Amino acid sequence: RREIYKPMPDSVKTYAEVIKEKFHIVHQKHKAFRKCYWQQYREMRKFDEQNKCNQELYRKAIKEEMKKRKVQKQKELLSLRDRQNSSEPSSLFSKDSSGKRRN
C-alpha cells in the first residue's frame, strides 16, 4: 500500500461507486444473455418441431414408395404368370386332379 500524501480529486470514484457500476454492468450482461438464451431456445424448439414433421413426411413418402414398388412387383408377377398360362398346351390334354387325362 501507498500512503496518500494529497487529497483525492472529486472525479475519482469511491469503491462503493465502482462496485455498484460493475454490478450494473454484470446485471445488464446477464439480462442480455438470458434474452439470447431464450431466443435460441425457442428457435431450437421450432427447429425440432419442424424436423419432426419433416421426418414424418419422409417416413410416409418412403412407405408410399415401398407400396408402389410392391404393387409393381405384383403386377409383374401376375403378367409373368398370365404369359406362362397362355403358353401352356390347351386344357384338352391337361390332367385332372386324379392324374387322368381329360377328354
MOPAC internal coordinates of N, CA, C and O (Angstrom, degrees):
PM7 1SCF
backbone

  N    0.0000 0     0.00 0     0.00 0    0    0    0
  C    1.4596 1     0.00 0     0.00 0    1    0    0
  C    1.5154 1   110.68 1     0.00 0    2    1    0
  O    1.2310 1   122.96 1   -26.31 1    3    2    1
  N    1.3110 1   111.94 1   153.69 1    3    2    1
  C    1.4631 1   116.98 1   176.62 1    5    3    2
  C    1.5208 1   110.01 1  -109.57 1    6    5    3
  O    1.2310 1   122.68 1   -25.94 1    7    6    5
  N    1.2282 1   112.48 1   154.06 1    7    6    5
  C    1.4658 1   117.47 1   174.43 1    9    7    6
  C    1.5171 1   108.26 1   -84.77 1   10    9    7
  O    1.2310 1   120.95 1   -38.80 1   11   10    9
  N    1.2789 1   115.78 1   141.20 1   11   10    9
  C    1.4604 1   120.26 1   178.29 1   13   11   10
  C    1.5270 1   107.26 1   -92.19 1   14   13   11
  O    1.2310 1   121.03 1   -59.64 1   15   14   13
  N    1.3227 1   115.63 1   120.36 1   15   14   13
  C    1.4557 1   120.67 1  -178.43 1   17   15   14
  C    1.5164 1   112.15 1   -97.85 1   18   17   15
  O    1.2310 1   120.61 1   157.64 1   19   18   17
  N    1.3282 1   116.44 1   -22.36 1   19   18   17
  C    1.4575 1   118.49 1  -179.70 1   21   19   18
  C    1.5165 1   108.38 1  -131.62 1   22   21   19
  O    1.2310 1   119.32 1   -23.00 1   23   22   21
  N    1.2887 1   118.89 1   157.00 1   23   22   21
  C    1.4620 1   121.62 1  -179.21 1   25   23   22
  C    1.5359 1   110.96 1   -67.37 1   26   25   23
  O    1.2310 1   121.31 1   -28.85 1   27   26   25
  N    1.3206 1   115.10 1   151.15 1   27   26   25
  C    1.4648 1   121.90 1  -179.78 1   29   27   26
  C    1.5293 1   108.96 1   -76.85 1   30   29   27
  O    1.2310 1   120.48 1   -36.59 1   31   30   29
  N    1.3390 1   116.69 1   143.41 1   31   30   29
  C    1.4658 1   118.64 1   177.30 1   33   31   30
  C    1.5306 1   110.53 1   -69.35 1   34   33   31
  O    1.2310 1   120.87 1   -20.69 1   35   34   33
  N    1.2924 1   115.94 1   159.31 1   35   34   33
  C    1.4709 1   121.25 1  -178.24 1   37   35   34
  C    1.5296 1   112.18 1   -68.85 1   38   37   35
  O    1.2310 1   119.73 1   158.24 1   39   38   37
  N    1.3143 1   118.12 1   -21.76 1   39   38   37
  C    1.4608 1   121.07 1  -178.30 1   41   39   38
  C    1.5321 1   112.52 1   -74.81 1   42   41   39
  O    1.2310 1   119.40 1   164.55 1   43   42   41
  N    1.3034 1   118.74 1   -15.45 1   43   42   41
  C    1.4632 1   122.60 1  -179.61 1   45   43   42
  C    1.5245 1   108.78 1   -76.82 1   46   45   43
  O    1.2310 1   121.21 1   -45.72 1   47   46   45
  N    1.3331 1   115.28 1   134.28 1   47   46   45
  C    1.4692 1   120.61 1  -178.30 1   49   47   46
  C    1.5260 1   110.17 1   -81.67 1   50   49   47
  O    1.2310 1   122.00 1   -29.90 1   51   50   49
  N    1.3115 1   113.78 1   150.10 1   51   50   49
  C    1.4635 1   118.88 1   176.08 1   53   51   50
  C    1.5232 1   108.74 1   -83.37 1   54   53   51
  O    1.2310 1   120.66 1   -13.28 1   55   54   53
  N    1.3267 1   116.35 1   166.72 1   55   54   53
  C    1.4655 1   120.49 1   177.63 1   57   55   54
  C    1.5227 1   110.75 1   -58.39 1   58   57   55
  O    1.2310 1   119.95 1   138.65 1   59   58   57
  N    1.2923 1   117.69 1   -41.35 1   59   58   57
  C    1.4677 1   121.86 1  -179.39 1   61   59   58
  C    1.5289 1   110.53 1   -62.01 1   62   61   59
  O    1.2310 1   120.37 1   139.03 1   63   62   61
  N    1.3372 1   116.90 1   -40.97 1   63   62   61
  C    1.4645 1   120.29 1   179.60 1   65   63   62
  C    1.5310 1   111.14 1   -67.57 1   66   65   63
  O    1.2310 1   120.68 1   138.48 1   67   66   65
  N    1.3401 1   116.31 1   -41.52 1   67   66   65
  C    1.4693 1   120.48 1   178.97 1   69   67   66
  C    1.5214 1   110.13 1   -63.06 1   70   69   67
  O    1.2310 1   120.56 1   134.69 1   71   70   69
  N    1.3305 1   116.53 1   -45.31 1   71   70   69
  C    1.4691 1   121.01 1  -179.76 1   73   71   70
  C    1.5228 1   109.95 1   -63.22 1   74   73   71
  O    1.2310 1   120.08 1   136.01 1   75   74   73
  N    1.3153 1   117.46 1   -43.99 1   75   74   73
  C    1.4615 1   121.36 1   179.86 1   77   75   74
  C    1.5344 1   110.47 1   -62.34 1   78   77   75
  O    1.2310 1   120.32 1   136.34 1   79   78   77
  N    1.3301 1   116.98 1   -43.66 1   79   78   77
  C    1.4641 1   121.35 1   179.55 1   81   79   78
  C    1.5275 1   111.06 1   -63.23 1   82   81   79
  O    1.2310 1   120.51 1   134.38 1   83   82   81
  N    1.3304 1   116.64 1   -45.62 1   83   82   81
  C    1.4721 1   120.44 1  -179.54 1   85   83   82
  C    1.5282 1   110.88 1   -66.49 1   86   85   83
  O    1.2310 1   120.20 1   141.99 1   87   86   85
  N    1.3330 1   117.22 1   -38.01 1   87   86   85
  C    1.4602 1   120.42 1   176.66 1   89   87   86
  C    1.5269 1   110.11 1   -61.56 1   90   89   87
  O    1.2310 1   120.55 1   138.68 1   91   90   89
  N    1.3244 1   116.56 1   -41.32 1   91   90   89
  C    1.4702 1   121.28 1   178.97 1   93   91   90
  C    1.5315 1   110.27 1   -62.93 1   94   93   91
  O    1.2310 1   120.27 1   137.36 1   95   94   93
  N    1.3347 1   117.09 1   -42.64 1   95   94   93
  C    1.4703 1   121.48 1   178.82 1   97   95   94
  C    1.5282 1   110.40 1   -63.41 1   98   97   95
  O    1.2310 1   120.51 1   134.39 1   99   98   97
  N    1.3404 1   116.64 1   -45.61 1   99   98   97
  C    1.4683 1   120.69 1   179.09 1  101   99   98
  C    1.5226 1   110.12 1   -61.95 1  102  101   99
  O    1.2310 1   120.31 1   137.85 1  103  102  101
  N    1.3205 1   117.01 1   -42.15 1  103  102  101
  C    1.4617 1   121.30 1   179.61 1  105  103  102
  C    1.5319 1   110.53 1   -61.72 1  106  105  103
  O    1.2310 1   120.03 1   136.55 1  107  106  105
  N    1.3238 1   117.54 1   -43.45 1  107  106  105
  C    1.4662 1   120.48 1   179.74 1  109  107  106
  C    1.5286 1   111.26 1   -66.29 1  110  109  107
  O    1.2310 1   120.16 1   140.60 1  111  110  109
  N    1.3358 1   117.31 1   -39.40 1  111  110  109
  C    1.4691 1   120.04 1   177.83 1  113  111  110
  C    1.5226 1   110.84 1   -65.63 1  114  113  111
  O    1.2310 1   120.79 1   140.64 1  115  114  113
  N    1.3290 1   116.10 1   -39.36 1  115  114  113
  C    1.4658 1   119.90 1   178.07 1  117  115  114
  C    1.5299 1   110.31 1   -64.88 1  118  117  115
  O    1.2310 1   120.67 1   139.82 1  119  118  117
  N    1.3154 1   116.32 1   -40.18 1  119  118  117
  C    1.4630 1   121.32 1   178.31 1  121  119  118
  C    1.5337 1   110.24 1   -63.40 1  122  121  119
  O    1.2310 1   120.15 1   136.76 1  123  122  121
  N    1.3293 1   117.31 1   -43.24 1  123  122  121
  C    1.4682 1   121.58 1   178.23 1  125  123  122
  C    1.5265 1   110.26 1   -64.81 1  126  125  123
  O    1.2310 1   120.73 1   140.85 1  127  126  125
  N    1.3377 1   116.22 1   -39.15 1  127  126  125
  C    1.4655 1   120.62 1   178.11 1  129  127  126
  C    1.5252 1   110.73 1   -62.07 1  130  129  127
  O    1.2310 1   120.44 1   132.40 1  131  130  129
  N    1.3330 1   116.77 1   -47.60 1  131  130  129
  C    1.4690 1   120.14 1   179.42 1  133  131  130
  C    1.5252 1   111.17 1   -60.22 1  134  133  131
  O    1.2310 1   120.38 1   138.42 1  135  134  133
  N    1.3244 1   116.87 1   -41.58 1  135  134  133
  C    1.4633 1   120.94 1   179.41 1  137  135  134
  C    1.5272 1   110.01 1   -61.22 1  138  137  135
  O    1.2310 1   120.58 1   133.69 1  139  138  137
  N    1.3157 1   116.50 1   -46.31 1  139  138  137
  C    1.4670 1   121.61 1   179.44 1  141  139  138
  C    1.5311 1   110.47 1   -64.73 1  142  141  139
  O    1.2310 1   120.76 1   137.39 1  143  142  141
  N    1.3458 1   116.15 1   -42.61 1  143  142  141
  C    1.4629 1   121.19 1  -179.65 1  145  143  142
  C    1.5188 1   110.80 1   -59.14 1  146  145  143
  O    1.2310 1   119.91 1   131.05 1  147  146  145
  N    1.3304 1   117.78 1   -48.95 1  147  146  145
  C    1.4651 1   120.93 1  -177.44 1  149  147  146
  C    1.5249 1   111.63 1   -68.78 1  150  149  147
  O    1.2310 1   120.48 1   147.06 1  151  150  149
  N    1.3244 1   116.68 1   -32.94 1  151  150  149
  C    1.4627 1   119.62 1   176.37 1  153  151  150
  C    1.5262 1   109.59 1   -64.42 1  154  153  151
  O    1.2310 1   120.32 1   133.91 1  155  154  153
  N    1.3256 1   116.99 1   -46.09 1  155  154  153
  C    1.4631 1   120.36 1   178.77 1  157  155  154
  C    1.5263 1   111.10 1   -66.50 1  158  157  155
  O    1.2310 1   120.31 1   144.35 1  159  158  157
  N    1.3281 1   117.02 1   -35.65 1  159  158  157
  C    1.4623 1   121.38 1   177.97 1  161  159  158
  C    1.5277 1   110.28 1   -60.96 1  162  161  159
  O    1.2310 1   120.75 1   133.88 1  163  162  161
  N    1.3471 1   116.18 1   -46.12 1  163  162  161
  C    1.4693 1   120.14 1   178.66 1  165  163  162
  C    1.5289 1   111.02 1   -63.71 1  166  165  163
  O    1.2310 1   120.65 1   138.30 1  167  166  165
  N    1.3297 1   116.36 1   -41.70 1  167  166  165
  C    1.4624 1   119.80 1   178.92 1  169  167  166
  C    1.5266 1   111.20 1   -62.69 1  170  169  167
  O    1.2310 1   120.14 1   139.01 1  171  170  169
  N    1.3268 1   117.34 1   -40.99 1  171  170  169
  C    1.4670 1   120.69 1   179.81 1  173  171  170
  C    1.5303 1   110.83 1   -67.01 1  174  173  171
  O    1.2310 1   120.14 1   140.65 1  175  174  173
  N    1.3174 1   117.34 1   -39.35 1  175  174  173
  C    1.4702 1   119.50 1   177.05 1  177  175  174
  C    1.5190 1   110.60 1   -63.32 1  178  177  175
  O    1.2310 1   120.75 1   136.88 1  179  178  177
  N    1.3296 1   116.17 1   -43.12 1  179  178  177
  C    1.4607 1   120.49 1   178.60 1  181  179  178
  C    1.5270 1   109.79 1   -62.94 1  182  181  179
  O    1.2310 1   120.34 1   137.18 1  183  182  181
  N    1.3319 1   116.95 1   -42.82 1  183  182  181
  C    1.4595 1   121.63 1   178.22 1  185  183  182
  C    1.5237 1   110.50 1   -62.00 1  186  185  183
  O    1.2310 1   120.13 1   135.29 1  187  186  185
  N    1.3389 1   117.36 1   -44.71 1  187  186  185
  C    1.4643 1   120.86 1   179.81 1  189  187  186
  C    1.5244 1   111.31 1   -61.76 1  190  189  187
  O    1.2310 1   120.34 1   137.62 1  191  190  189
  N    1.3309 1   116.95 1   -42.38 1  191  190  189
  C    1.4670 1   120.45 1   178.35 1  193  191  190
  C    1.5250 1   110.75 1   -63.13 1  194  193  191
  O    1.2310 1   120.80 1   135.87 1  195  194  193
  N    1.3196 1   116.07 1   -44.13 1  195  194  193
  C    1.4608 1   120.48 1   179.95 1  197  195  194
  C    1.5270 1   110.28 1   -65.56 1  198  197  195
  O    1.2310 1   120.55 1   139.43 1  199  198  197
  N    1.3295 1   116.55 1   -40.57 1  199  198  197
  C    1.4616 1   121.01 1   178.69 1  201  199  198
  C    1.5285 1   110.57 1   -63.71 1  202  201  199
  O    1.2310 1   120.43 1   138.61 1  203  202  201
  N    1.3229 1   116.79 1   -41.39 1  203  202  201
  C    1.4642 1   120.96 1   178.56 1  205  203  202
  C    1.5325 1   110.24 1   -62.62 1  206  205  203
  O    1.2310 1   120.79 1   137.85 1  207  206  205
  N    1.3223 1   116.09 1   -42.15 1  207  206  205
  C    1.4698 1   121.16 1   178.06 1  209  207  206
  C    1.5263 1   110.26 1   -63.26 1  210  209  207
  O    1.2310 1   120.45 1   135.93 1  211  210  209
  N    1.3277 1   116.75 1   -44.07 1  211  210  209
  C    1.4670 1   120.64 1   179.04 1  213  211  210
  C    1.5235 1   111.53 1   -63.97 1  214  213  211
  O    1.2310 1   120.20 1   140.84 1  215  214  213
  N    1.3283 1   117.22 1   -39.16 1  215  214  213
  C    1.4631 1   120.48 1   177.95 1  217  215  214
  C    1.5247 1   110.65 1   -63.68 1  218  217  215
  O    1.2310 1   120.56 1   140.28 1  219  218  217
  N    1.3274 1   116.54 1   -39.72 1  219  218  217
  C    1.4642 1   120.81 1   178.74 1  221  219  218
  C    1.5310 1   110.33 1   -64.86 1  222  221  219
  O    1.2310 1   120.58 1   136.54 1  223  222  221
  N    1.3299 1   116.50 1   -43.46 1  223  222  221
  C    1.4663 1   119.97 1   177.39 1  225  223  222
  C    1.5242 1   110.88 1   -62.60 1  226  225  223
  O    1.2310 1   120.40 1   138.61 1  227  226  225
  N    1.3194 1   116.85 1   -41.39 1  227  226  225
  C    1.4652 1   121.32 1   178.86 1  229  227  226
  C    1.5286 1   110.35 1   -63.36 1  230  229  227
  O    1.2310 1   120.76 1   136.67 1  231  230  229
  N    1.3392 1   116.16 1   -43.33 1  231  230  229
  C    1.4648 1   120.72 1   179.25 1  233  231  230
  C    1.5294 1   110.35 1   -61.34 1  234  233  231
  O    1.2310 1   120.34 1   136.94 1  235  234  233
  N    1.3379 1   116.96 1   -43.06 1  235  234  233
  C    1.4648 1   120.69 1   178.68 1  237  235  234
  C    1.5224 1   111.12 1   -64.86 1  238  237  235
  O    1.2310 1   120.47 1   139.57 1  239  238  237
  N    1.3263 1   116.70 1   -40.43 1  239  238  237
  C    1.4680 1   120.22 1   179.57 1  241  239  238
  C    1.5279 1   110.65 1   -64.22 1  242  241  239
  O    1.2310 1   120.28 1   138.39 1  243  242  241
  N    1.3265 1   117.07 1   -41.61 1  243  242  241
  C    1.4652 1   121.10 1   178.54 1  245  243  242
  C    1.5249 1   109.85 1   -64.47 1  246  245  243
  O    1.2310 1   120.74 1   137.31 1  247  246  245
  N    1.3298 1   116.19 1   -42.69 1  247  246  245
  C    1.4623 1   120.62 1   179.48 1  249  247  246
  C    1.5292 1   110.25 1   -61.99 1  250  249  247
  O    1.2310 1   120.44 1   136.85 1  251  250  249
  N    1.3235 1   116.76 1   -43.15 1  251  250  249
  C    1.4656 1   121.71 1   178.85 1  253  251  250
  C    1.5296 1   110.42 1   -63.84 1  254  253  251
  O    1.2310 1   120.69 1   138.15 1  255  254  253
  N    1.3253 1   116.29 1   -41.85 1  255  254  253
  C    1.4682 1   120.43 1   178.45 1  257  255  254
  C    1.5292 1   110.71 1   -63.04 1  258  257  255
  O    1.2310 1   120.44 1   140.33 1  259  258  257
  N    1.3291 1   116.77 1   -39.67 1  259  258  257
  C    1.4676 1   120.25 1   177.98 1  261  259  258
  C    1.5244 1   110.62 1   -64.15 1  262  261  259
  O    1.2310 1   120.44 1   139.93 1  263  262  261
  N    1.3397 1   116.76 1   -40.07 1  263  262  261
  C    1.4656 1   120.31 1   177.62 1  265  263  262
  C    1.5233 1   110.56 1   -62.05 1  266  265  263
  O    1.2310 1   120.63 1   135.57 1  267  266  265
  N    1.3341 1   116.40 1   -44.43 1  267  266  265
  C    1.4652 1   120.30 1  -179.89 1  269  267  266
  C    1.5236 1   110.65 1   -61.37 1  270  269  267
  O    1.2310 1   120.46 1   137.15 1  271  270  269
  N    1.3169 1   116.72 1   -42.85 1  271  270  269
  C    1.4653 1   119.95 1   179.43 1  273  271  270
  C    1.5231 1   111.47 1   -64.87 1  274  273  271
  O    1.2310 1   120.94 1   140.93 1  275  274  273
  N    1.3436 1   115.81 1   -39.07 1  275  274  273
  C    1.4625 1   120.03 1   179.39 1  277  275  274
  C    1.5267 1   110.02 1   -64.36 1  278  277  275
  O    1.2310 1   120.41 1   135.28 1  279  278  277
  N    1.3237 1   116.83 1   -44.72 1  279  278  277
  C    1.4679 1   121.29 1   178.99 1  281  279  278
  C    1.5220 1   109.90 1   -62.73 1  282  281  279
  O    1.2310 1   120.20 1   136.59 1  283  282  281
  N    1.3236 1   117.23 1   -43.41 1  283  282  281
  C    1.4635 1   120.97 1   179.19 1  285  283  282
  C    1.5227 1   110.67 1   -61.78 1  286  285  283
  O    1.2310 1   120.43 1   138.33 1  287  286  285
  N    1.3155 1   116.79 1   -41.67 1  287  286  285
  C    1.4661 1   120.63 1   179.47 1  289  287  286
  C    1.5313 1   110.42 1   -64.83 1  290  289  287
  O    1.2310 1   120.50 1   138.27 1  291  290  289
  N    1.3434 1   116.64 1   -41.73 1  291  290  289
  C    1.4605 1   120.05 1   178.23 1  293  291  290
  C    1.5277 1   110.68 1   -63.76 1  294  293  291
  O    1.2310 1   120.12 1   139.92 1  295  294  293
  N    1.3261 1   117.38 1   -40.08 1  295  294  293
  C    1.4675 1   120.38 1   177.50 1  297  295  294
  C    1.5218 1   110.42 1   -61.54 1  298  297  295
  O    1.2310 1   120.76 1   136.88 1  299  298  297
  N    1.3290 1   116.16 1   -43.12 1  299  298  297
  C    1.4628 1   119.85 1   179.34 1  301  299  298
  C    1.5249 1   111.08 1   -63.25 1  302  301  299
  O    1.2310 1   120.56 1   138.00 1  303  302  301
  N    1.3405 1   116.54 1   -42.00 1  303  302  301
  C    1.4647 1   119.92 1   179.04 1  305  303  302
  C    1.5229 1   111.06 1   -64.62 1  306  305  303
  O    1.2310 1   120.20 1   138.38 1  307  306  305
  N    1.3398 1   117.22 1   -41.62 1  307  306  305
  C    1.4643 1   120.65 1   179.15 1  309  307  306
  C    1.5254 1   111.11 1   -65.17 1  310  309  307
  O    1.2310 1   120.70 1   137.03 1  311  310  309
  N    1.3141 1   116.27 1   -42.97 1  311  310  309
  C    1.4671 1   118.17 1   179.74 1  313  311  310
  C    1.5261 1   110.38 1   -66.88 1  314  313  311
  O    1.2310 1   119.85 1   144.64 1  315  314  313
  N    1.3162 1   117.89 1   -35.36 1  315  314  313
  C    1.4619 1   121.51 1   176.65 1  317  315  314
  C    1.5286 1   109.97 1   -64.80 1  318  317  315
  O    1.2310 1   120.39 1   136.91 1  319  318  317
  N    1.3288 1   116.86 1   -43.09 1  319  318  317
  C    1.4637 1   121.29 1   179.41 1  321  319  318
  C    1.5269 1   110.22 1   -65.51 1  322  321  319
  O    1.2310 1   120.34 1   138.52 1  323  322  321
  N    1.3407 1   116.96 1   -41.48 1  323  322  321
  C    1.4677 1   120.31 1   178.18 1  325  323  322
  C    1.5244 1   110.89 1   -61.58 1  326  325  323
  O    1.2310 1   120.44 1   138.96 1  327  326  325
  N    1.3277 1   116.77 1   -41.04 1  327  326  325
  C    1.4652 1   120.01 1   178.24 1  329  327  326
  C    1.5231 1   110.99 1   -64.65 1  330  329  327
  O    1.2310 1   120.70 1   141.21 1  331  330  329
  N    1.3305 1   116.27 1   -38.79 1  331  330  329
  C    1.4680 1   119.60 1   178.71 1  333  331  330
  C    1.5221 1   110.36 1   -67.12 1  334  333  331
  O    1.2310 1   120.28 1   138.55 1  335  334  333
  N    1.3253 1   117.08 1   -41.45 1  335  334  333
  C    1.4678 1   121.00 1   179.42 1  337  335  334
  C    1.5220 1   111.13 1   -64.81 1  338  337  335
  O    1.2310 1   120.03 1   142.41 1  339  338  337
  N    1.3038 1   117.55 1   -37.59 1  339  338  337
  C    1.4624 1   119.93 1  -178.94 1  341  339  338
  C    1.5278 1   111.31 1   -73.23 1  342  341  339
  O    1.2310 1   119.61 1   156.46 1  343  342  341
  N    1.3063 1   118.34 1   -23.54 1  343  342  341
  C    1.4658 1   120.54 1  -179.86 1  345  343  342
  C    1.5327 1   112.63 1   -88.06 1  346  345  343
  O    1.2310 1   119.42 1   172.54 1  347  346  345
  N    1.3318 1   118.70 1    -7.46 1  347  346  345
  C    1.4691 1   121.67 1   178.43 1  349  347  346
  C    1.5272 1   109.44 1   -72.61 1  350  349  347
  O    1.2310 1   119.92 1   -24.85 1  351  350  349
  N    1.3390 1   117.76 1   155.15 1  351  350  349
  C    1.4709 1   120.08 1   176.70 1  353  351  350
  C    1.5183 1   110.97 1   -61.90 1  354  353  351
  O    1.2310 1   120.68 1   -16.41 1  355  354  353
  N    1.3011 1   116.31 1   163.59 1  355  354  353
  C    1.4630 1   120.32 1  -176.20 1  357  355  354
  C    1.5180 1   110.62 1   -61.73 1  358  357  355
  O    1.2310 1   121.24 1   -19.16 1  359  358  357
  N    1.2890 1   115.24 1   160.84 1  359  358  357
  C    1.4586 1   120.90 1  -176.31 1  361  359  358
  C    1.5251 1   112.65 1   -70.82 1  362  361  359
  O    1.2310 1   119.55 1   168.60 1  363  362  361
  N    1.3382 1   118.47 1   -11.40 1  363  362  361
  C    1.4636 1   119.98 1   178.60 1  365  363  362
  C    1.5230 1   111.23 1   -64.81 1  366  365  363
  O    1.2310 1   120.58 1   146.97 1  367  366  365
  N    1.2855 1   116.49 1   -33.03 1  367  366  365
  C    1.4524 1   119.68 1  -177.25 1  369  367  366
  C    1.5277 1   113.05 1   -98.34 1  370  369  367
  O    1.2310 1   119.82 1  -178.01 1  371  370  369
  N    1.3125 1   117.94 1     1.99 1  371  370  369
  C    1.4625 1   119.44 1  -178.95 1  373  371  370
  C    1.5147 1   110.31 1   -81.61 1  374  373  371
  O    1.2310 1   120.88 1   -20.73 1  375  374  373
  N    1.2893 1   115.92 1   159.27 1  375  374  373
  C    1.4626 1   121.49 1  -178.23 1  377  375  374
  C    1.5173 1   109.42 1   -91.32 1  378  377  375
  O    1.2310 1   120.64 1   -31.29 1  379  378  377
  N    1.3383 1   116.38 1   148.71 1  379  378  377
  C    1.4499 1   119.71 1   174.50 1  381  379  378
  C    1.5247 1   108.52 1   -86.19 1  382  381  379
  O    1.2310 1   120.12 1     6.98 1  383  382  381
  N    1.3157 1   117.37 1  -173.02 1  383  382  381
  C    1.4602 1   121.08 1  -174.30 1  385  383  382
  C    1.5257 1   112.74 1   -66.52 1  386  385  383
  O    1.2310 1   119.32 1   156.77 1  387  386  385
  N    1.3346 1   118.90 1   -23.23 1  387  386  385
  C    1.4661 1   120.67 1  -179.76 1  389  387  386
  C    1.5201 1   111.92 1   -83.29 1  390  389  387
  O    1.2310 1   120.18 1   171.42 1  391  390  389
  N    1.3286 1   117.26 1    -8.58 1  391  390  389
  C    1.4508 1   120.53 1   179.52 1  393  391  390
  C    1.5099 1   113.11 1    96.51 1  394  393  391
  O    1.2310 1   120.14 1   177.01 1  395  394  393
  N    1.3273 1   117.34 1    -2.99 1  395  394  393
  C    1.4663 1   120.85 1   178.71 1  397  395  394
  C    1.5105 1   109.52 1   -88.06 1  398  397  395
  O    1.2310 1   121.22 1   -28.75 1  399  398  397
  N    1.3128 1   115.27 1   151.25 1  399  398  397
  C    1.4626 1   119.52 1   177.78 1  401  399  398
  C    1.5186 1   109.74 1   -76.27 1  402  401  399
  O    1.2310 1   122.36 1   -38.73 1  403  402  401
  N    1.3091 1   113.08 1   141.27 1  403  402  401
  C    1.4649 1   118.06 1   176.74 1  405  403  402
  C    1.5138 1   109.22 1   -89.11 1  406  405  403
  O    1.2310 1   121.22 1   -28.90 1  407  406  405
  N    1.3054 1   115.26 1   151.10 1  407  406  405
  C    1.4725 1   120.15 1   177.14 1  409  407  406
  C    1.4738 1   111.28 1   -97.19 1  410  409  407
  O    1.2310 1   120.10 1   180.00 1  411  410  409

